[in-house]
Structure formats: C-alpha cells, structure tokens
Amino acid sequence: MFVSENSYKQVQALHNTLRQYRALLHLPLLARNFQDRIPKSASGNRRIPELPSELNARESEDLDLEAGPMSSRKRQIENYLSSILKIPIYRNHHATLEVLEVSPLSFVHDLGPKGIECKIQKRSGGYRLMCMNCCNDICTHWSQRWLVVKDSFLLYLQSKDQKICGVLLFDKEFSISSGKGITNVKNGVVITNLSRTLTIRCPSYQQCLWLSHEVNELVQKQCTSYTMENRFGSYAPRRENSLTRWFVNGERYFSEVADAMEKAKEEIFITDWWLSPEIFLKRPVVEGNYWRLDVMLKRKAEAGVKIFVLLYKEVEMALGINSYYSKHCLMSLHPNIKVLRHPDHLTSAVLLWAHHEKMVVIDQSVAFLGGIDLAYGRCDNADHRLTDIGSVQKNVHHEEPMNQHQKNGEGVAGQKTSLDAPDPCASTETIVPDITSLDSGVKVARPGRDRWQKALKKMPQHTSETFTESDGGVQIEERHKTISGILQKWRPGRGRSPRRNKRGVRTKMELSADSCVSVEVFGQARYWHGKDYCNFILKDFEQLDKPFDDFIDRFRTPRMPWHDIGVAVHGASARDVARHFIQRWNFTKRVKQKQSIASFPELVPKSFITADNLPFTVRGAISANVQVLRSVGEWSAGFRGHEKSILEAYLWAIKESQHYVYIENQFFISCSDDKTIYNSIGDVLVEKILEAHSANRRYRVYILLPLLPGFQGDIKTGGGNAIQTIMHFNYRTMCRGKYSIVERVKAAVGREWMNYISFCSLRTHDSLNGKPVTELIYIHSKLLIADDRTVIIGSANINDRSLLGRRDSEMAIVLEDSHLVDSVMDGMPYRAGRFALGLRMYCFRLVLGKLKQAFDLYDPVCEGFYKGVWMTVAGRNTTIFEKVFKCLPSDHVLNFGQLKNWSNGALVNEDPARAQRQLAKIQGYLVCFPLFFLKEEHLQPALNTKEGIVPSELWT
C-alpha cells in the first residue's frame, strides 16, 4: 500500500497514452524493431478500462487515494488505476510507472520500502576524479531520467527501458541543496557524496524544494550509519551482535565458501588479488569436479545466480598471476558471469599499487574475507604437509605387459601431470594425473558421488575444527582428514572393470578404431593438483593456462605450506562488505568505459531493514560486535581523499591493550621516520612496552612472521635483491637501526627487552622418498588479537602499502567480543571474549603442537607460559632444525661469506638415524626468528639494479 497524489488531468493523459499504445499493437505493418519490443504478455488481455469522464469536482483537484472516507469520485479513479495494474502490458508501461511514481525497483523486498521517485533531468559529469569527467563539466548535456531514492542510496533509470544508469551511495560527505543561487541551474538540485556531485533539474521550483526536503529527511531518518563520522574513520559503523566465524588455514575456509556458494540464490560477489578458476574448494578431491571453482560458478550461473568478479589487473612484466586467463576462463562459462579487471595501467598511471583484498559475498547476506585468495597454494590444514606423492595415480598404456617399474607405481621425476590423452603410438608411460578432470576423452572408471559418500560414511569422519563448550567457550580439536582405504572399500559395479588387482582397478576403452589402452587407478586421493603443488620461493608460477601440469618436481621438492586466517560475517556486516564491492564495481565499470562491458549492470546495495533475514548461517558462528574496515583511495574506489581505518584500528587496539598483543603477518614494516616509513604500529608497540616497564607490570608482544619474504630466490646464494630488500625493511623495524623496536626498548630496559617481545616463525619437516626434508611454513595471515577480547582479521599487511589508504586496497574487520567467559590473565581471574579466546588458543595449540593434547594455554602473560613454554619450545625447535638440516635463515650466518659454507655438516647427511631421533623431539612448528641473519651485510638494493631503481614505496 502506498500513497499516490495525482490530478485528474494526469490520469486522463495516462489513459490517452495507453490508448495510443494499444492502437500501435494492432497496426498490421508495425516496424520490425517495435514488434521485437512487444512483451509476450501483449498477447493477453489488451482492453483498457473505461475512465470516468465526468467528476463533480475541479479537474485540477488533487486526488488523495488514501484519504477516507473516500468519495465516489476518488473511488472510481482508484478502481480505474487498479484495473490498469492488473494488465501486465499497461502496468509496466513507462507512462503508468510515471503517473504512479513507481518503478520496477519500488517494491523489491530486499531494497527496502518504496522511497522517493520522480522524473528529473540529469546533467552529465560531476565526478570528483578528473579522469572520469572527460570534459563533461565543460561540454555538459542533459538527459531525462527517473530518480529512485532508497534508504542508503539513490539511482536513476532510463525512462523507457528502466535500465539503471547510475548509482550514488550515501556516505559521510552526503549533502543536498537546491535553488539557482547554489546550483547555478534553474529549479536545480545538487546531491553530493565522496565520489560525485550530481546536478539534476526539476520541472518546477516547487518540486525542486520538495525533492530537496524529502531526500534530506529520508537520509536523516534511515541512513545515519553511513552519513555520520564512524569510528576509525571507517565508511561502516560498528554492528552489534553480528554472527561471526574464524578460520585458521585454507581447508575449512574453502569448504565453507563452497557450501555458501551452493546456497546462493541471487548473486555472488568475488574479489581477489589472484584467482585460480580450477582450484578445488573441497579436499581431498573425491567427488570429481563438483567442488572445482569454475564448475561451481557455472552451475550456479546456469541456475540463474548472477556472479560478479573483480580481479586485480597486474603489471604482467612484474607478476605472473595471469588475471587475463582467469577473466576469460570465467567469462566463457556463462553469460551470468561478469568479470572486471582493474586498474588499466596506461590510462590510470597506477603501476605500483594493487587490489589486495580477498572476499566472497553471498546474496549480500554472508561475507567471507581475510587473507586467503581462491588461488593455488592457499589450501592447507593443520598438518602443513610437505609432500603429496602418495596420490591417486593413473597408468595409461597399450596392450603390452607392464614392466616392473610401472607395477611399483614409480613416477618419472620431472614429468608433467597433464590430463591430455596419451599418444596412441607412444610407448608405455606413467603419468600422475588429476583423475577428476579427464577432459581428454579418456574416461576412468571411478565411483559415482553416491558411492563415494557411502564409502566416506563408513570411515571416521574428521573435521579440522570442532567446537565444544569448554576451554573458555571454545575448545578446538584438530583431527586429520584421510582418504586411506577408500579405494580399497570401493568396488565398481559388475561389468565396469574387467580386471582388478590389489593396487587398483584397470579398465579398457577404445581411444580410436585401432587403438586400445588400459587405465589403472591406484593409491590415495591427491590433495594438491598440478599448479596447486607449489614452492614459490624456490620457483615462481608459470604456464597458468595449464592448471593440471606440475611445474615443480613433487618427487624431489617439498611444497611450501601456507598458514592463513579468514573470517565469515553475516547480516548487516555482510551488507557493509557488499557495499564496498558495489562501490568498487560501479566505479570500475564507469572508469573503464569500454563497449565490451556496456551491458554489465550497475549494482545496488540491499536494505538493512532485511539484513537480519539470513538465508543460512556458517557453521560455528557466534555473536560479536563487528566493524568493517578498509584501505581505499582515489585510484582504488573512485573518490577524493582516502580511508585508512585499518591502520587506525590497529593503533587503537594496541593502545587499549593492557596485557598482551598477538600478531601474525606476512610483513612487519613499520616504525615511522616520516621519510621512508609512515605507519606507526611499531612506535605504539614501543610505547606500550615502556609504559608496562615503568608500571612494573607484565606485558607481552608476540610477533609471528615468515622466515623469508615470498619472492623467488635461493637463500643459499643470498636470495636475490627482492628478498634482501624486504628483509632490510623487516629488520629495520625489528632490531636494526635507531628506529627499530628492539634498539629503542633495549635503550630503556637493557636485556630485559626479551621479557616483553618475541619474534617467531614457523617451520616443519617431513619425509620425501625416505629422506627427511624441511621447509618454512609461509605465514600469510593478517591477524591481531589483544587481551583475548579484540581481534582484527583482514587482508592488510603491516606496511605502508596496505595501511595508508592511498596505495593498496584492503579489507578487514575489527571484532570486540560481546560474550565473555571465565579465563585467566597474568595469574588472575579474567573475563575473556569467547571469539578472541577460542581463536588465540587454537593458534597457540597449532604452533606449539598441542592440538591433540590437553594443555593449559589460558594465560598468555604468566612467566610459566611465556618463558617455560613459548620461548622454550621455539628455542629447542630452532636448535634441532639447525643441527639436523643446517637450514637457512640462521642466526649463525652473519655475512655472505659464512652463507656459502653453512650447509656443510648437516646431521641429516652424516648420521640419518640420529637425525630422525632429533626430529622426533620437535614440538609443533614454532621456531625463533633469526634476528642476526646477515647482520653484517647491507641488504638494501644497489641503485644500478632494477630493485634499486624503483621507488622505495614499492617495498614499504
């Protein structure tokens, strides 16, 4: 029910317009293009109701159809309009919509109640960025549009086809003014936000005043959460009691994203720094391609779900992530999948910065974000395995006897694992394929989905994280997924397999009229397929258009495990995340101005009135107070100025902490000098440590960083200029130079600095072909936990690139627990947050190797834990790894001269049995970060190198 105020003349004009339209429908010689535009419903009832011709009132009288008791005159008009609305071809006619002041968006439930709507004239241009005006401020033109104002945005439509032409989101710089003296336009209204000044012209001065007043009143009543100044300078407010769920490592994150995508009904938003279309979201792969990302998106697109993907458009000479391939791979799947890449480097002159955020939004109701791209190498679990050679394998060969080498299932080192059919004329060969993606035409007999599910149900069901009401509200148990024995449990139906043996199932099929091959499947299901098995410090990615070809030899080279953190939010917080995506999508679509994307739609945010009507929730989600944060600026989001709310939240969380701060991050580049580094996170940490020392109280800072930066390079020869440059800035922050944390704290407290702050990393070991191997665990997390009550999770590294707002674009959340549980802090009873406590304890259990043990980790501040457990385990593990493997980096290597001979004398080579006994003493993954590594060397790149030529902002 809504109110429509119209004069009799307006209703009469509508009647005449519809009569003319009906007459055109009956003309026998209609132009073909007009015939094509006639709706299918036109074949139904076309009779126009009779309009009352005489009214006992002035025709100019306004007819309030909701006034009561209604006169017979008004009732007649209401009946007439009601009859019109029952006929589809007249109900959707632009003249009908105009008279009733409605549009196709008026009564869309998720867009909120009907707002203000009217016909206007809009002036072109007005964008705050000069690159988007294209001289429109000088060469302006006016267009007739239909204005729709909702609770948090306005948009304008083309009058005839109702296509959305532009969307303006209300934000903290929203304002509306009217009058020629202000707008320089007769009957003009100017609406302003951070990205645009929209000038419109009304038919009369009275309507101009009315529109300005009504819009301003609507915004003041319904949209203050975006128009007011929010905490940390964020575009979004703090949301109370928002359902939230954390994820440690990619396996569970990928799985929940896949389940959420399966439940999508309307739209899916995805943005990533890097996206690999062929990535599997459920591991191990036992259901064919069902959970492969591109297959899932195609399936949802065919079901009518609209899918929008924003990808970072890399500088191809500098990065090999091949976003062009990702875009065209997805766009070729279905018309409902739309992909945009940004920025265009030549037109925008943006060469140094990246879109670094990672998020997935389902129906604007559930959002996933954090540090995990849907890309190769990201999916991992608490095992952090180094090897994956015990995988499902396939022997493809002719009707020749298998040699002993093939019977033993041995692979050939360095060979590809492509799924292409073998050459029928080739000799017998062994390949290691992904049996779930046999696109070559070779069909391997394998169990159907139901048969696999039955086999899985007979085995112990394992999940990576189990929640129970203990340990401060959340006790996490890590149990290992396995597929061992499934192939032995499964047997295909009769007639499918002419020959079986203990190692697998052999089937025969015809490749051609004169070629017959046999395919044998054996072993366990592979976890990392093709490019997903990676060690990017050893070798960077290549040939991404061949996703199932190995690019490193998995029989000789261990993979690099990946440690990361993600989070899921629901309701209003998910709406906030979606709003950011919508802002970026609309900006990117407009700034690219390409004919190929002209059909891409403008996106609109859903109303917060319906935000709590959740279609589903992520398992294990708990309530907390959540605020969405971001780093964005002119080039990344299309508005003047910038937002750095992530940095402000980090500084606030550290300043407010009283007991401890736990940080996991990919980089640690801070300590401002106002010349090279500008973020002051390191400075605030120094202040908190010195404050605690002055008050004679305990305060702990836990820093976890990867042992080496994530660039290709052999650390045995120095690692290369890129690795050394990042190492220089990391060490500058931690312990080298007058601006470093350690040197500043040491100047005040001496050797006691170690009682306040620790720098650690993660490393693991495994057996590859019977020989012990080791590799660092790459920490990609962007996590802060303070006092078991405050958590920040996002995509932002601790460096200027991620935190200043003008550089890389980032997304994060700051969470404050609303549900407190009993705990201990510094030996005293303490009320800890359920979310923060559960996440911190899981992280501690994981790195300390205590996931399967009952161990008291409640108190992160007391001497017994900090020195007796944390520092002791890290020190012992570091000593064992260096003794057994002589691994790098190491505190014993101070210069390049020592680097050359360091690996000599490793115990793993001299006494393997003793090495195994030493490795058995390792607990978890925690090791000390080598603060003295290459201390005697100058690690900054020389000016005559490409790393030295580029601006230092690229690295910081």
N, C-alpha and C positions, 0 to 999 in steps of 0.2 A: 504494500500500500504506500503510495506517495502522493504528494500534492502537486497539481499542475495548474497554473494560472494562465488562462488564455482568453482573448476576446473572441466574440462570435466571428469577426472578420477573419481571424487566423484559422478558425475551424473551417470556415467556408472556403478559404484559399486552399486548405488541405484537401477538401472534398473535390475541388476543381482539378487539382494536380493529379489526384488519384484517378479521376475520370479520364484525363488525358492519357495517363499511363495505361489504363485498361484499354483505351482505344488503340494505342500502339500495339498492344499484344494481339489484337485482332486483325491488324493490317496484313494482307497476304504477301506483300512484297517488302517485308522488313529487311533491312540490311543484315548481311550475314553476321557481322560482328555484334549487332544488337541481339540477334537470335541467340548467339552463344552466351550472352549475359543473362538471358531469361532464366530464373531459378526453376528447378524441377517442380517445385510446388506450384508453379503457374498453371499446371495442367488441372489443378483442382478448382475449387470454388473461386470465381472471379467477380461475383456480383457485389457491387458496392452498396452498402446500406443507405437508406434514404436519410438525407439531412433535413431536420425540421426547418421549414422555410420561414415560418413566422414565429417571433418571440415577442411577448408583451413586455419588452424592455429595450432600452437603447442597445444597439448592436455593439457599441463600444464598451458595454458593461463588462467588467472582469468577471469571469465565471470561476468561482472557487468551488471545485468539485467535491471538496471535503467538508464544506460548511453544512451545518444541519440545524433544523430540518431543511432538507433540500426542497426547493421549489420544483414544480413540474417542468419548468423550462430547463433548469440545470440537469434534472434527471434525464431529460431527453438527450441532451448533449453527451452526458456520461454514457448512456446506452449506445449512442452512435459510436463513440470512441471505443467502447468495449467491443462492439461488433467488428470494428476495423482491426483491433488487435487479435481477433480470432482467426483472421485470414493471413497466412504467412507472407504472401507476396506484398500485401499492403502494410503489415506490421513492420517489416524490415525495410520499407521504403524510406529513403533519407528524409522525405518531407514529413512523414509520420514521426520519425525519431526527433526531428527538429521541433515540431509543434509540441510534443510531449516532453521535450527536453530530456531525452534519454538516448542511450547508445547501446551497442552490444555489450559494453562493459558495465552498464549501470547496475545490473543485478547478478553479477558474478559473485558467488558467495565468498570466495577467498579474497576478493578485492575489497571487501567491506561494504558497508551500506552505501546507497546512492548518495553521491556528493553533488557538487555544483556542476551544471552543464549548460553550455550556451554556444551560440555561433559567434565567432570572432574573426578578425583579420590579424594575421601574424606577420611581423617583419622578419626577414631573413637575417642571419648573422647573430651577433651578440655574444659569441663565445669568448670566454676570458683568455683563451690561448690564441695568440696571433696566428699560429699555424693552421687553425681551424676556421678563421674568419674568411680567408680567401677574398679579401677586398669587399666582403659583403657589407661592412659598415659604411663603405662609400657607395657601392653600387647595390643599394638595397632594393628589394621588391617585396610586395605584399601578396599573401596567399590567404584564401578563405579556408578556415579550419573549424572543427568542432572541438571545443575545450571541455575536458573532463577533469575535475578536481576530486581526488580521493584523500584518505586520511594522512598519507605520508608522501604524496607525490601528485603531480599533475601531468597530463599528457594532452596532446592534440591529435585529432584524426582527420584524414581526408573526408570530406562531407559525403562523397558518393559511395566509395568502396569501403569506408570505415577502417582503412589501414592506419595503424599507429605511425605517425611521422616523427614524433619526438617525445621524450620523457624528461621531466625536470624533477629531481628528488629534493625534498625539503631538507635543509641542513642548517647549521648554526649561523650561516650568513643569509638565511632567507629574509626577504623583505618584499613588500608590495606597496606601490604608491600609484597615484592617479592624478590626472589633471595636466593640461598642456604646459603649465609653468614648470612642472617637474619632468615630464616625459618628452616635451617638445613635439608632441603629437596631439592633434585634436581628438578628444574623447579617448586618450591613450591611457594604458595601464602598463606599468613596468614591474616585472617579477624577477627577482634576483636570487641566485644562490652562488655557491663557490665556483661553479663551472660556467655559468651563463647569466646574461641579462636578457630576458625575453620581453620584447615590446609587442603589445597587442593593441588593437583598435576596436572600440565598441561602436554599435550603431548610434548610440546617443550618450549624452553626458550623464543622464540619469542611470543608465545601465553601467556606465563606467564606475560611478560611485558605488552602485550596488555590488558589482563584482569585487571591487577592492575591499569593501567592508566584509562581504560574506567569506571570501577566501581567507582573509586575515583572521576572522573569528573562528573558522573551521580549524586552521592551523594551531591557533592558541589553545583550542579545546582538545584536539586529538593528536597533535604531533610535537608536543614539547620535548619528548625524549630525544628527538633529533635536532630541534632548533635551539635548545639550550646548550650551554657550555658544559660538557661532560667531564668527568674525572679523567686525568692524564691527557686531556685534550683529544680524547677519542671521539670518533663520529657516533659511537654507540653508547648507550647508558649501561649501568650495572643492572643485570637481570636477576631477580630474586628467585630462589628455589628452581633453578634450571637443571634438568636431568643431564648428567654428565658421566662419561665413562673414559678411563685412561687405557692406553695400550702400550706395552713395552715390547718392542721388536715388531717386525712387519707381518709375521704369520697371522696373528689374531686380527690385526688391523685390516689386512687384505680380506680375510674371511668375513669380517663384519661388513666391510664395504660391499662385498659381493652379495651378501644376504640383503643388505639395504637396497642395492640396485634391483634385485629381484622383486622387491616390493614397491618399486616406483610405479606411480600411476599417471603422472602428468609430465614431469620434467626432471632432468638430471643436469646439474652444472658440474663441470670438472675444470680445474686449472692446475697445471703442474709446471715446474721448471723443466722436467723431462717426462715424457710419457711413452711407454713401450706398448704398442697395441696388442702384441702377442703374449703379454705377461699373464701367467696363471694366478688367479686370486685365491684358489684353494689348493693346499698342498697336503700330502703328495697328490700327484695327478692320477686319479683312479676313476674318473668319470668322463674320460675323453676330453673334448674341447669345451664341455659345457660351461666350465668356470673360467675360460680364457676371456680376457677383457674385450677384445674386438668381437668375439662371438656373442658375449653377453649384451654388448651395446647394440649389435644388430638385432638380436632377439627382442630387446625392449623397444627399439625403433619400429620394428615390424608390428609390435603391439600397440603403437600409437603414441609412445612416450617421446617427447621432444628432448633431444640431447644437445647441449651446447658445451663446447670445449674451447678453452683459451690456453694457448701454448706460448711459451717464451720463444721468440724468434732469435736464435743465436747468431753470433758472428761466425760463419762457417769455418773461417781460417783459424779461429781460436778454439772452437768447441766442436766435438764430433757427435753431438746428440741427434742430429738429423731430424729436426722437427718437421721438415718438408715431407719426409717419408711418413711420419706419424700422421700429419694432416691428411695427406691424400689416401693413406690406408683407411682412415676412419671415414672420410667423406665418400669414399667409393662404396661403403657398405649399404647406405640407405639415405634417401632424401631428408629424413627426420634428424640426421646427424649433421650439425653445423660446427665448423672449426674455424677459429681465427687465430692468427699468429701476430705477435706484437713484440717489439717495435720494428717498423721499417727503418732500417739504419740510415739510409741515404736521406730520406725526407725528414726524419726526426732528428738526425745528427746524434742519436743516442747509441754510443758504441761501447761504453764502459759498464753500463748497468743492466740488470736482469730482472725479470719477473721471477722471484724466487719462492713465492708462496705455493703451497700444496693444499688443495681442498677438494672435497666432493660434497655436493649438496643434493639431497633427495627431496623433491616436491616442496622445497623451501621449508621443510619441517624437521629434518635431521641433517646435520652437517658434520663432516669429518675434516680435521685439519691437523697440522703438526709438521713434522719434518720428513714424512715418508712420501716420496713420489711413487706413482704407479709405474715403476720402471725396473729395469734389470738390476739385479744385485741387492735390491732393498728387502726382499722377503727373507726373513730369518727368524729363528726362535731361540730359546734359552740354551740350546745345545751348542750353538755357534760352531757348527761342524766345518772342518776344513776340506773335507773330501766328499766326493759323490761319484764314485766309480762302481759301486755295487748297485747299479741302476738296472731297470728293465732294459734289456738289450735285444737286438734282432740280428740274426744271421740270414742274409739273403744270398742264395746260391742256386746253381743249376743242379740237375740230377747227377751229381758227382759225389763220391764218398767224401764225407767231411774228414779233414786231416785232424791230427791230434791237437794242433794249435787252436782250431775252431771249437773242438769239443770242450776244451777247457775254458772257453768263453773269454780268451785273452784278446784284448784290443790291440790295435796298432797305434803306437804313440804318435800323436800329432794329427791323426786323421779327423776328417770332418764328421759331424753327426747330422748331416742333412737328411731330409726325408725324401729326397728325389729317388725315383726308381733306379735300380742299378742297370748298367748297360747289359742287355741280354747276351752280348758277345764277350763280356768281360769275364775274367777268371773269378773263382770263388774269393769273396772278400767279406770281412767282418766290419760292420759299422755299428755305431751306437746311436740309435735314433730316438726321437720322441715318438713313441708308438701311438700317442694320442693325436697326432697330426699327420696322418698318412695321406697327404694331398696328391701323391704321385700316381694314384691309381692302384697301388699295391694295398690290398685290404688284409689286415692281420686279424685272424680270429681272436676276438677278445670278449670278455664278458660284457653284457649289457649293464645299463645303470642299475636295474633292479638286482641283478645277480651280484654286482659289486656291493651293493648296500647290504644284501643278506650276508655276504662274507664278512663285511666290516662289523655287522652287529654281533657276529659270533666271537669277535676278538674284543679284548679290553678296550673300552672307549676312553680316549685321553683328550684332555684339553690343556692348553698351555697356562690357563689361569682359572682357578676355582675360588669362588668367594664363599666364605662362611663367616658367621657372626662370632668372631674371636680375633685375637691379636689387634685390639683397637678397632674392632668393627670389620676389619677385612683381613682374613688370613689367606695368603696366596700359596697354592701348591703347584709346583711345576711338574707336570708329568709328560712323558715323551710320547709323541705320536710315532707309530710304527706301522709298517705295512707288511712286516715279515710274515711269511706263511700264507698271505692271501692268494698268491698264485698257486700255492700247493692246495689250498682249500677249494679253489675254483676249478671246475671241470666243465668245459663247454658241452652243449647238448650233443646227442648222438648224431653221427653223420657229419659233424663240423670238422673233426680232427681225425684224419686217417692214421696218424701216428703220434704217440706220446712217449715221453721219457721222463726221467726224474728231473732233468734240467728245465723242461719247458714243454711247449706244445708246438708241433710242426704242422703246418698246413700247406696245401698245394693250391696254386691257382694259375690260370693262364694269363700271361702278360701279352701274348700275341698268338697268332695262329701256329707258330712253330717254336715258341719259347715257353718253357715251363720252369718255374723256380719254386723253391721251398723257403718258408719263412719260419724261423724259430724264435720264440719269445721266452726269456728266462730271467731270473734274478729278482730284484726288488724294484719298486716304483721309484723313478728318479725324482729328485726334489728340485734341482736346478737344471733347466733345459737350455741347451745352446748358449746364447749370449748371457743367460742368467747366471751361468757359472763364470765368475769374473774375479780378477785381482787387478784393479785399475791402477794401483801404484806400480805394479810390475809391467802392465800393458794396458793402454787405453783402448776403448771400444772402437771397433771398425766393422764395416760392412753390416750396418744395422738392418739393411733391407734383406739380409739372410738370417732371420732370427734364430733358426734352429741349427746353425752351423757353429760349432765351437770355435773360439778364437784363441784360447789357451789350451795347452795340453793338460787335461784333468788327470792324466795318469802320472804326471811328473810335478805338476804345480798345484799347490793348495790354493783354494779360493780365499778371499778376504771376507771374514764375517762382518756383518753390518748390525750395529746397535743403534736403535732409534726409538723415538717416542711419538705417539699420536694421541688424539683425543676426539671424542664424539660429543656433540651438544645437540639439544633438542629445543623445540618451541621457539620462543622469542629470540634466544641466542642464535639459533639456526637461521631465523629471519634476518638477523643482523649480518651474518656471514653471507647469506644470499644477496643482501642489498649491496654489499661490496662487489660481489661478482657482477651484478646487474650494472652497477656504475661503470665498471671496467669494460664490460661487453659493449654497452651502448657507446661509450667513448671510443673504443677501438673500431667499432663499425663505422662511426662517423668520420674518424680521422683518416681511415684508410681510403674511403671514397672510391671504391673500385666497383666496376659494373658487375663483376662476378659475385659480389656479395650484396648486391642491391636488394635481392629477395630475402636476405637474412632479416628476421624480425627484431624490432626493439623489444627489450624485456621490461617487465614491470614487476615491482615487489608486491607480495601478498600483504594483506592487512594483519595487524597484530591482534585484532579482535578474535581472529580464528587461530592464533598461534598455538594455543593450548590444545587444540583438537588434533592430537597426534595420531597419524595413521598406524604407527608402530613405534616401538622403542628398542634401542640397542640393549642387548642382554647385559645385566650387571650395572646399569646406570643408576646413579644415586644423585640426590638433590644437593645443589650447592649454589652459591652466588657467583655469577659469571659475567664478565665484561669482555667484549670482543675488542681487540686492539689491532693496529696496523701501522705499517710504514709505507706511505704513499706520497706522491708529489705531482708536479705538473706533467712530467713525461709519462707517468705510470697510470694516473687516474683522471687526468684532464681537468685539473682545477688549479687556480692560483694558490701559491703557498705550498705547504706540506704538512703532513701529520707524522709525528714521531711518538705516538702513545705507547709503543712497546718499550722504548727507552725510558720513558717517564715511569712506567710501571716497574721496570727493573730497579730503577733508582729508589722508588718508593718502597718496594718490598725489602730491599737490603737495609734502608734507613730504619724501617719499622721493626726489623728483626731484633730479637733480644737474646737468642740462644745459638742459632746456627743458620747457615745458608749452604744448601747443596746445589751445585751447578754441574750440569752436563752440557757440553757444547763442542761443536766442530772446530771453532776458532776461539781464541782468547786474546783479542787485540783491543786494548783499552789504555787507561791512564793518560789523560788529556795533557797535551802540551800546547794546544791551540795553534799548532802549526801543521803537524802531521796527523795526530790523533785528536778527535774532538769528544768522543763519548767518555764519560767519567765513571763508568761502573767500577773500574779498578780503584779509582780515587775514593769512592764511597766505601769500598771494602777496607781500605787502609784506615779510613776514619772510624769505622765500626770496631776494628781490631784495637786501635789505640784507645778508643773510648772504653772498651772492655778491660784493657790493661790498666787504665787509670782507675777504674772502679774495682779492680782486683776480683773480677768475675770471669768465669769461663765463657768463651765464645769460639765456635768452630766454623771454619770455612772449608768445605770440601769441593775441590775442582777436579773434574774428570775431562780429559782431552784425549784425542787420538795421538798415538806415539809419533805419527808423521802426518804432514798435510796430504790431502788427497789429490796429488798430482803424480803423473807418471815420472818415474826416475829410480835409478838404482842407488840406494843409500850407501852401498858398499863403495861407490866411487864418488860420493858426495851428494847424490840425489838430484843434481841439476839446479839451475838457477831459480825455478819456480818454487821448489820445495824449500830451498835455502832462504828465499825471501820471506815466505810465510813463517818459517822458523825464527827468522830475525825479529819479526814483529811480535810473535808469541813470547819469545824470550825477553824482549824489551818490556813487555807487560808483566811478566812473572818475576824475573830475577836479575836482569842485566841492565845496568844504567841507572841514573839518578831518578828516573820516573817509575821504575819498577816497584811492584808491591813488596817483594822481599827486602830490597835495599832500604826502602822507606820504613818498613816495620823494624828491620834489624837495627836501624839507626836509633830507634827509641827503646827497643826491648832486648837487643842483642840476640843470642842464640835461642831465646825463648820464642822467636817467631814461629818455630815449628810446632809450638803448642796451640797455635791459632789457625794455621792454614796448611793444607796438604794439597799437593798436586799429584794426581794419579792417572793411570791409563789402564787399558785392558789388553790382555794377550792370552792366547790359548795354544794348545798343542794337539796333535792327532798323529795317526799312523797312516802313511801313504806308501802302498806297496811294501809293507812290512818295515818301513823305516820311519822313526819319529821325525815329525816336521812341526814347525811353529810359524805363527803369523800373528800380527797385531789384529785386534778387533777394531774396526773403524767406527769411532763414536761420531754419529751424525746427529745426535739428539740436540734439542734446543729447550732445555729444561732448567727451571729454578724451583726449589722448594725451600721455604723459610718457616722455621719454628713449627713444623707439622700442621700449619694452618693455611698457608698461602702457596699457591702453585702458579707458575707461568709455563705454558706449553705453546710452542708455535714453530714457525719456520725461520725465525730470525737468529742469525749467528751473533756472537758478541764481537762485533766490529762496526766500524762506521758505515760500511756498505749497507748493512741490514738495519741499523738503528737510527740513522739521521733523517730518514724520510725522503730526502731528495735523490737518493741513489736507488738501491734495490727495493722492489716492493715486497712486503712481507705481511703475514697474518699470524695472530696469536690470540690466546685468551689468558686473562688473569682470573684465578679462581680463589675464592675465600669460602672455607667450609662453613656451612650452616648447621651441620650435625656434628657435635663434639662427643668424644668418647674418652674414657679414663685411660691415662697413659702415665709416663714418667719422663721428666726432663731435668737433667743435672741432679739426679738423685731425689727429686721432689715430685709429689703428685702433680699431674698436669692434665689439662683438658685439651686433647689434640683433635684435629679435624679428621673425620673418617676418610675422606678422599685423599688428603695430603699424607696422612699416616700410612694408609694402605700402599700408596704409590712409593713412598720413601722406603718402607720396609721391603717391598718387593725388589726395588733396585738394589738395596743393600744385600738381601739374600742372594740375588743373582750374581753380583760381582764377587761376593765372598764365598760362593759355593755352598750356601746354606739353604737352598730351595727345598731340599728333601729332609732337612733336619729341623728339629725343634730347637731354636736358638733365640736367646733374648736379645733383640735388637731395638727395643723400645726407646732406650735412652741414647741418643747420638752425641751427647755432650760429655758424659762422665769419662773420667780418666780410664776406667776399665775397658770401655769400648774403643775410645779414640786411639789410645796407645796400645792397649792389650790385644785388640782385635784388628782394627782398621790398619794402623801403621805396621803392626807385626806381620799380618798376612801379606800386605803389599811388599814389605821388605824381603820376606822369605821367598815369595814367588819370584821377585826380581832376581835374587841371588841364584836361584835354581835355574831359571831360564838362561841367565848369562853363563853359568857354568856348563850347562848341557849344550847349548846351541851357539854361544858367543854371539847372541843376536844384537842387532842394532835397532834404534839408537841406544847408547850406553853411556853412563857417567864416567866410565874408564877411558873413553875416547875423547880427548880434548882437542885434537887437531887432525888435519888430513893425513899427516904422516903416520899417526897411530891407527888411522882408519884402515890403511892398506893391509896391515898385518893382524888386525884384531880377530878375524875369524879363525886363525890358526889355533890348534889345540882344543877344539870343541870336544867335549866328552862324548857326544853322540857319535863321533867318528873314531875315537880312541878306545872307548870301552862302552859299547852299546848296552850291555846288561846293566852296568852301573848307572848309565843314563836313564834307563827305564825305572830303576829303583828311585832315583832322584825325582823323576817326573811324577811318580805316584804320591809324592809329598805335597804337590801343588794343590792349593785350595782355591776354587773359583777361577776368576780371571784377573783379579786386581794386581797391578804392578805399580811401582813408583815411576813417576815421570822423570826422565833424565835431565835434570836442570843444568848439568855441567857438560852436556854433549856439545862438542866442537866449540867450547867456550873460548878457546884461543884464536878462533878464526873470525874474520869479518864476513858475515853472511849476506849483507846487502849486495844486490847485483851490481856489477860494473856498468858504467854508463855506456860502454860500447856493446852491450848485449841488449837483446830485444826486451828482456825483463827490466833492464835499467832505463830504457828509453821511454817506456810508457809511464804515465803519471803514477805517483805513489798511491793515489786514491784507488787505483785498481786493486791493490793488495790489502788496503786497510779497511 
